[in-house]
Amino acid sequence: MRAMILKEFRELRRDPRTMAMLIVLPLLLLVIFGYAANFYVSSVKTAVVGPTATQVAQSLPGYFDVTDTYPDRTAADAKDLLRENEVDVAVVAPAGPGEQATAFVDGRTCSPPSRASGCSTSSATGSTSRSSSTRI
C-alpha cells in the first residue's frame, strides 16, 4: 500500500498540469463561491399598515424598504400582502402610544425574512420595547 501511495505522489510531481490543477482549482473555486454565496441583505420589502403607519414607516431602519403605507388597513390586510407575495415583511402599526408594533414575516424565502425577523426587535416608535413577529 505504501509503495502505491509513493508511486502516485512521484507521478503527480512529474506532471505539472495535474499539480497546477490541485493548487489552482481549489483557490479559484474559493473565490468564485465567495462572491456567489453572498448572504448580505441590503433591503427588505416592507409594508406598514395601521392607524400610525406613516410615523412607524419613518422610524424603521434603512434596510426596511417601505414600499407601501396603509393607514386604513388592518392586520388581516397585512397577512394578505404577505400571502400575495407583495412584501417580505408587514408591520402592523399600533393604534395608541402605549401599544407595540407587530411584524409579520414571510417565511417562504430564506434571506430577507430571516434578516428582517432579527431586525424587527427594534420598536417601530423608536423606543427599546420589543416587537412581536409571527410566521405565516
C-alpha positions in Angstrom: 0.0 0.0 0.0 2.8 2.4 0.9 4.6 1.7 -2.3 1.5 2.5 -4.3 1.0 5.8 -2.5 4.6 6.8 -3.1 4.3 5.9 -6.8 1.2 8.2 -7.1 2.9 11.1 -5.5 6.0 10.7 -7.8 3.7 10.7 -10.8 2.0 13.9 -9.5 5.3 15.6 -9.1 6.3 14.8 -12.7 3.1 16.1 -14.2 3.0 20.0 -13.8 -0.6 20.3 -15.2 -2.0 18.0 -12.5 -0.1 19.7 -9.8 -1.3 23.1 -11.0 -4.9 21.8 -11.0 -4.5 20.5 -7.5 -3.5 24.0 -6.3 -5.2 26.5 -8.6 -8.7 24.9 -9.0 -9.5 24.9 -5.2 -8.3 28.5 -4.9 -10.4 29.5 -8.0 -13.5 27.8 -6.6 -13.0 29.5 -3.3 -13.0 32.9 -4.9 -16.0 32.1 -7.2 -18.1 30.7 -4.4 -17.0 33.5 -2.1 -18.7 36.0 -4.4 -21.6 33.9 -5.4 -22.7 32.8 -1.9 -23.2 36.3 -0.5 -25.9 36.4 2.1 -25.9 40.1 2.7 -29.3 41.6 2.6 -29.4 45.3 1.7 -33.1 45.9 1.7 -36.3 44.1 2.8 -39.6 44.9 1.0 -41.9 46.2 3.8 -45.5 47.4 4.1 -46.8 49.2 7.1 -50.5 49.1 8.0 -52.5 50.6 10.8 -53.5 54.0 12.2 -50.0 55.3 12.8 -48.5 53.7 9.7 -46.8 56.8 8.4 -45.0 57.5 11.7 -43.9 53.9 12.0 -42.6 53.8 8.4 -40.5 56.8 9.0 -38.9 55.3 12.2 -37.9 52.0 10.6 -34.2 51.4 10.0 -32.9 52.0 6.4 -32.8 48.3 5.3 -36.5 48.1 5.6 -37.6 49.3 2.1 -41.1 50.6 2.9 -42.9 50.1 -0.4 -46.5 50.7 0.9 -48.1 52.6 3.8 -51.8 51.9 4.5 -53.2 53.8 7.5 -56.7 52.5 6.9 -55.9 48.7 6.7 -55.7 46.0 9.5 -53.6 43.1 10.5 -55.6 40.8 8.2 -54.7 43.0 5.3 -51.0 42.8 6.3 -51.2 39.0 6.2 -52.9 39.2 2.8 -50.0 41.3 1.5 -47.6 38.5 2.6 -49.7 35.7 1.1 -49.9 37.5 -2.2 -46.0 37.8 -2.1 -46.2 41.6 -2.4 -43.8 42.2 0.6 -41.4 40.3 2.7 -42.4 42.0 6.0 -45.7 43.5 7.0 -45.6 45.8 10.1 -48.9 46.5 11.9 -48.6 49.9 13.5 -50.1 50.4 17.0 -53.3 52.2 17.5 -52.1 54.1 20.5 -48.9 55.3 22.1 -48.7 52.6 24.7 -49.1 49.7 22.3 -46.4 47.7 20.4 -46.0 47.3 16.7 -46.3 43.7 15.3 -44.2 42.5 12.4 -45.4 39.6 10.2 -42.6 37.9 8.3 -42.9 35.8 5.2 -41.2 32.5 6.0 -41.2 31.1 2.4 -38.0 32.7 1.4 -34.8 32.5 3.4 -32.7 35.6 3.3 -34.8 38.7 3.6 -37.3 37.4 6.2 -34.6 35.8 8.3 -32.7 39.1 8.3 -35.9 41.1 8.9 -37.0 38.9 11.8 -33.7 39.5 13.5 -34.1 43.2 12.9 -37.7 43.6 13.9 -36.9 43.6 17.5 -36.5 47.3 17.5 -39.7 49.1 18.1 -41.5 51.0 15.4 -41.8 54.0 17.6 -38.0 54.2 18.2 -38.0 53.1 21.9 -36.4 49.9 23.1 -39.6 47.9 23.6 -39.9 44.6 21.7 -42.0 43.9 18.6 -43.5 40.5 18.1 -43.1 38.7 14.9 -45.3 35.9 13.5 -44.5 33.4 10.8 -47.3 32.9 8.4 
